[in-house]
Structures are given as structure tokens and as C-alpha cells.
């Protein structure tokens, strides 16, 4: 399957701690995106990382990509209760027109 | 806010009925994709429209159909609704695949 698989499926941390979630995949990609989803609402675009990039930052977010291991990670530093959400990775592969989503990581940040 | 708007936000339909969902893409985006997200799952690709033509389709039956208009807005039509069609339907607009896709808030469809 080309589907991205997030790990862990669920994560519960205290406010102020860092949260790390991982995405593994099985095919070559053009780019990989991370999205946040609150309570079954729309997906919020967080970061896009291209296959020739290794790391990107946006505020408290840090994304890494290791194409040799076919994996990506999303780090949220100094987490807040408002970061409580589901996080998805989405893959764009060569010659295709769609994004393939994983099953997501449910993050709960306790105040 | 992404600039992608979907309507309606919630909808209840009876099995066997037909439904039309609407999406206005972000300004300047010429590509619209539709996804179905069942409860507790990741979004699944339904199809994509590029400049009013279908540009790819996922593993969904023909009763799922769509349109894209000259202003790049789009519709998703589902005929002969089944209970399993109950899901969140998400529209995403983009300007080519390399720049990322931006999603609307979704339409929650319940089939009873």
C-alpha cells in the first residue's frame, strides 16, 4: 500500500511538552504534507516538504523527511491545549494527481 | 482561513436519494479535489478536476460524479445514496500538485 502510516495512533502529553509523530510510507514521493484536523472539521495545512528537502520549520513546528527510510516526522514544541487535534500526513507521488492520507495521530494536550 | 468554502456544512438524506455538494476554490487555484472521510479514518481520494476536466479518480463507483465550472468552483454529486456514504466530504483546491492542497471545512453528510 502507498498509504502513509502515522505512529503513534494516539498521544497524550502535558502542556509545555514536545510532541513527536511519525509517518512512514512505501513509495517514492514528490512531496509530503502535514495537516491538522480539529474534531472532524476541515483539514488545516501545516507544512509541505519536498522530496529534495530534509527539514522545514514553521513557528513551533518542525518537519523532517528521510527519503532513504521513507519516513517523516512532525515535532510540535512547547505544546498547548489548543494543539489537541488529529494530525495527518499526506503523500504526493510521481505521476499522480492525488494525495494519499494516513490514518492520523490523535494528539491530546492536557492543561 | 484557506479561502476554500463548502456548502452546506451539514446535510441529512434518506437512503436512495441524491445529493449535491458544492465547493468554491481558493482564488487563483485551477484544480479541485474531493475526498471522503469516514469517522476515525483518513480522507480517501474521490476524484480531481483540472480546468473543468476530470483528472483522475479514486476507487469510488460511478454514482459519485462531479463537475467543475469555468470559475473553478466544483460540485460533487452522489446518486442512490447508501448508508455507508455517511461521511465528511472535503474539497481541496490547489495550483498544481507541487504547491500543496488547501481544504475547506467539509460537508457532514448523514444518510438515514
Contacts between the chains, C-beta under 8 A, distances in Angstrom:
chain1	res1	chain2	res2	distance
A	3	B	42	7.8
A	30	B	97	6.7
A	30	B	98	6.5
A	31	B	97	7.8
A	31	B	98	6.4
A	31	B	100	7.6
A	33	B	100	5.7
A	33	B	101	7.3
A	35	B	103	7.4
A	40	B	37	8.0
A	40	B	39	7.5
A	40	B	88	5.9
A	40	B	106	7.9
A	40	B	108	7.4
A	41	B	105	5.6
A	41	B	106	6.4
A	42	B	2	7.7
A	42	B	4	7.9
A	42	B	6	7.9
A	42	B	90	6.4
A	42	B	103	4.8
A	42	B	104	5.4
A	42	B	105	3.8
A	42	B	106	4.9
A	43	B	43	7.2
A	43	B	90	6.5
A	43	B	92	7.8
A	43	B	103	4.1
A	44	B	2	7.8
A	44	B	103	7.6
A	45	B	2	7.1
A	45	B	100	5.9
A	45	B	101	7.4
A	45	B	102	5.5
A	45	B	103	7.3
A	48	B	99	7.4
A	48	B	100	4.3
A	50	B	98	7.5
A	88	B	42	5.6
A	88	B	43	7.6
A	90	B	101	7.7
A	92	B	97	5.2
A	92	B	98	7.7
A	96	B	56	7.0
A	96	B	97	7.9
A	97	B	33	7.7
A	97	B	48	5.0
A	97	B	50	7.6
A	97	B	55	5.3
A	97	B	56	4.0
A	97	B	97	6.3
A	98	B	33	6.6
A	98	B	45	4.0
A	98	B	48	6.3
A	98	B	56	6.0
A	98	B	58	6.6
A	99	B	33	7.5
A	99	B	45	7.0
A	99	B	92	7.7
A	99	B	101	5.9
A	100	B	45	7.2
A	101	B	35	7.8
A	101	B	42	3.5
A	101	B	43	4.8
A	101	B	44	7.5
A	102	B	42	5.4
A	103	B	41	6.3
A	103	B	42	5.0
A	104	B	42	5.6
